[in-house]
Amino acid sequence: MRILGEVERELGIQSGGTTKDYKFSLERVACVGCCALAPVMIVDNNVYGKMTLAKAKKTLAKYY
């Protein structure tokens, strides 16, 4: 939940929303089939595993 909250703040949207420039949509899902890597973030079909708050910020920065 902390990671999701941080991503929501970084993007300025809530889960289920899309940024005004349509660059990002944010969805919370229960399973993407990567339990060994949980928690994960998927951006542009790239899976980023073992997510932390710092890694979430760094990952988003790659796509801004």
C-alpha positions in Angstrom: 0.0 0.0 0.0 2.9 2.4 0.7 4.4 1.8 -2.7 1.0 2.3 -4.4 0.5 5.5 -2.4 3.9 6.8 -3.5 3.2 6.0 -7.2 -0.2 7.7 -6.9 1.6 10.8 -5.5 4.3 10.7 -8.2 1.8 10.4 -11.0 -0.9 12.7 -9.5 -3.6 10.1 -10.0 -5.4 7.4 -8.0 -5.5 3.7 -8.8 -7.8 3.2 -11.7 -6.9 6.6 -13.2 -4.9 7.9 -16.1 -2.6 10.9 -16.2 -3.8 13.9 -18.2 -1.2 13.3 -20.9 -2.4 9.7 -21.2 1.2 8.5 -20.6 0.4 6.5 -17.5 -2.6 4.4 -16.3 -2.4 3.0 -12.8 -4.1 -0.3 -11.8 -3.8 -2.3 -8.7 -4.1 -6.0 -9.3 -3.9 -9.0 -6.9 -1.7 -11.2 -9.1 0.4 -10.9 -12.3 2.0 -14.4 -11.9 5.3 -13.2 -10.4 5.0 -14.2 -6.7 8.7 -14.7 -6.4 9.3 -11.1 -7.5 6.5 -9.5 -5.5 5.8 -6.7 -5.2 6.1 -5.9 -8.9 5.5 -2.9 -11.1 4.9 -3.3 -14.8 5.6 -0.4 -17.2 5.6 -0.8 -21.0 5.4 -4.6 -20.6 8.6 -4.5 -18.5 8.4 -6.2 -15.1 10.2 -4.6 -12.2 10.4 -6.9 -9.2 11.2 -6.7 -5.5 9.8 -3.1 -5.6 10.6 -0.6 -2.9 9.6 3.0 -2.5 13.0 4.1 -3.9 12.9 1.7 -6.8 9.4 2.8 -7.7 10.5 6.4 -7.9 13.6 5.4 -10.0 11.5 3.2 -12.3 9.0 6.0 -13.0 11.8 8.5 -13.6 12.9 6.3 -16.5 9.6 6.9 -18.3 9.0 10.6 -17.6 
